[in-house]
Amino acid sequence: MRKIFMVTYLLAIPGVATAQSLGWQKYTVPETGANLDLPVTMFSKDAGQPESGYGRRFLTADGRANLTVQSFPNDVGDSPAVFLAKMNPPSNIVYKRVTPRFFAVSSFRDDKIWYNRCNFPGRFVNCVLINYPAAEKRQWDSVVTRISNTLSSR
């Protein structure tokens, strides 16, 4: 219990959590080169491949949060706005940012927050999707920000 409290406490104070405390490591999708910083002490369970595209799914040890990093071919050259529209997102999006190079959207589903960012570097669309408890939003903010900001391709 003490270890869980310490990690939660560190997450609640931006800038205090260190790479060592969360075990940040670079994860790369082998087929596409999409990569991001992954807090492996938080997302410690490998949940296998996503339903589509290339990538990997990860879970927290207790299963209350999950992360999917994946790449999709963009053979038709969809822009972020067109790709997002084709995903048919729910109408209750709370946060939405669309640029010529990426989109990021977030909202609530049941007792969870979902966050999705997709970058458009070329042949592939590289995405990260994170679902986590809404009641823990403040503790997750800095983690989601780092993951999102490090999503890139080789």
C-alpha positions as CSV (number, residue, x, y, z in Angstrom):
1,M,0.0,0.0,0.0
2,R,2.8,2.4,0.8
3,K,4.3,2.0,-2.7
4,I,1.0,2.7,-4.4
5,F,0.6,5.8,-2.3
6,M,4.1,7.0,-3.2
7,V,3.5,6.6,-6.9
8,T,0.1,8.4,-6.7
9,Y,1.7,11.1,-4.6
10,L,4.5,11.6,-7.1
11,L,2.1,11.7,-10.0
12,A,0.0,14.4,-8.3
13,I,3.0,16.8,-8.2
14,P,4.1,17.7,-11.7
15,G,7.8,17.6,-12.2
16,V,8.5,15.5,-9.1
17,A,8.0,12.0,-10.7
18,T,11.2,10.9,-12.1
19,A,12.0,8.6,-15.0
20,Q,13.3,6.1,-12.4
21,S,10.1,6.2,-10.3
22,L,7.8,5.4,-13.2
23,G,10.3,3.4,-15.2
24,W,9.9,5.4,-18.4
25,Q,11.2,3.5,-21.4
26,K,11.0,4.0,-25.1
27,Y,8.5,1.6,-26.8
28,T,8.7,1.2,-30.5
29,V,6.2,-0.4,-32.9
30,P,8.6,-2.7,-34.8
31,E,6.8,-2.6,-38.1
32,T,6.4,1.2,-38.4
33,G,8.9,2.9,-36.1
34,A,6.1,4.7,-34.2
35,N,7.5,5.2,-30.6
36,L,6.7,6.9,-27.3
37,D,7.8,7.1,-23.8
38,L,6.0,4.4,-21.7
39,P,5.8,4.3,-17.9
40,V,6.5,0.6,-17.6
41,T,5.9,0.5,-13.8
42,M,2.4,1.7,-14.4
43,F,1.6,-0.2,-17.6
44,S,3.2,-3.4,-16.5
45,K,1.0,-6.0,-18.3
46,D,1.3,-6.7,-22.0
47,A,-2.2,-7.1,-23.4
48,G,-1.2,-8.2,-26.8
49,Q,-1.8,-6.7,-30.2
50,P,-4.6,-4.2,-31.0
51,E,-7.6,-5.3,-33.0
52,S,-6.3,-3.5,-36.1
53,G,-3.1,-2.0,-37.4
54,Y,0.3,-2.6,-35.9
55,G,1.2,-2.0,-32.2
56,R,0.7,-3.2,-28.7
57,R,-1.8,-2.9,-25.8
58,F,-0.7,-2.5,-22.2
59,L,-2.7,-2.6,-18.9
60,T,-2.0,-1.4,-15.4
61,A,-1.5,-4.3,-12.9
62,D,-5.0,-3.9,-11.5
63,G,-6.5,-3.4,-15.0
64,R,-8.1,0.0,-14.2
65,A,-6.2,1.7,-17.0
66,N,-5.0,0.7,-20.4
67,L,-2.9,2.1,-23.2
68,T,-2.8,1.2,-26.9
69,V,-0.1,2.4,-29.3
70,Q,-0.7,1.5,-32.9
71,S,-0.1,2.5,-36.5
72,F,-2.4,2.3,-39.4
73,P,-1.5,2.6,-43.1
74,N,-2.6,5.9,-44.6
75,D,-2.6,4.8,-48.2
76,V,-5.3,7.3,-49.2
77,G,-3.4,10.2,-47.6
78,D,-6.2,11.2,-45.2
79,S,-5.6,14.5,-43.2
80,P,-6.0,14.4,-39.5
81,A,-9.5,16.0,-39.8
82,V,-10.7,13.4,-42.4
83,F,-9.2,10.5,-40.5
84,L,-10.9,11.6,-37.3
85,A,-14.3,12.1,-39.1
86,K,-14.0,8.5,-40.5
87,M,-13.5,7.2,-36.9
88,N,-17.0,8.5,-36.2
89,P,-16.1,10.0,-32.8
90,P,-18.8,10.4,-30.1
91,S,-20.6,13.8,-30.0
92,N,-19.6,14.4,-26.4
93,I,-15.9,15.2,-27.0
94,V,-14.7,17.5,-24.2
95,Y,-11.2,18.3,-25.8
96,K,-10.5,18.4,-29.5
97,R,-7.5,19.8,-31.3
98,V,-6.9,19.2,-35.0
99,T,-3.9,20.5,-36.9
100,P,-2.4,19.5,-40.3
101,R,0.0,17.1,-38.5
102,F,-2.1,15.5,-35.7
103,F,-5.3,15.4,-33.8
104,A,-6.0,14.9,-30.1
105,V,-9.4,14.2,-28.6
106,S,-10.6,13.3,-25.1
107,S,-13.8,12.8,-23.3
108,F,-15.6,10.7,-20.7
109,R,-17.1,7.2,-21.0
110,D,-18.7,5.8,-17.9
111,D,-16.2,6.3,-15.1
112,K,-13.2,6.7,-17.4
113,I,-11.5,9.3,-19.4
114,W,-10.3,8.4,-22.8
115,Y,-7.6,10.2,-24.7
116,N,-6.6,9.6,-28.3
117,R,-3.8,11.3,-30.2
118,C,-2.8,10.4,-33.8
119,N,0.2,11.8,-35.6
120,F,0.4,11.9,-39.4
121,P,4.1,11.7,-40.3
122,G,3.8,10.0,-43.7
123,R,2.7,6.5,-44.8
124,F,1.3,5.6,-41.4
125,V,-1.0,7.2,-38.9
126,N,0.6,6.7,-35.4
127,C,-1.8,6.7,-32.5
128,V,-2.0,6.4,-28.7
129,L,-5.2,5.7,-26.9
130,I,-5.3,5.9,-23.1
131,N,-8.2,5.0,-20.8
132,Y,-8.0,5.8,-17.1
133,P,-10.2,6.5,-14.1
134,A,-11.9,9.9,-14.2
135,A,-11.6,10.2,-10.5
136,E,-7.8,10.2,-10.9
137,K,-7.6,12.8,-13.6
138,R,-5.1,15.1,-11.8
139,Q,-2.8,12.2,-11.0
140,W,-2.8,11.1,-14.7
141,D,-2.5,14.5,-16.3
142,S,1.4,14.7,-16.4
143,V,1.6,11.0,-17.5
144,V,-0.8,11.4,-20.4
145,T,1.0,14.7,-21.4
146,R,4.4,13.0,-21.5
147,I,3.1,10.0,-23.4
148,S,1.3,12.2,-25.9
149,N,4.2,14.6,-26.4
150,T,6.7,11.8,-27.1
151,L,4.6,10.0,-29.7
152,S,6.7,10.1,-32.8
153,S,8.2,8.1,-35.6
154,R,11.8,7.2,-36.6
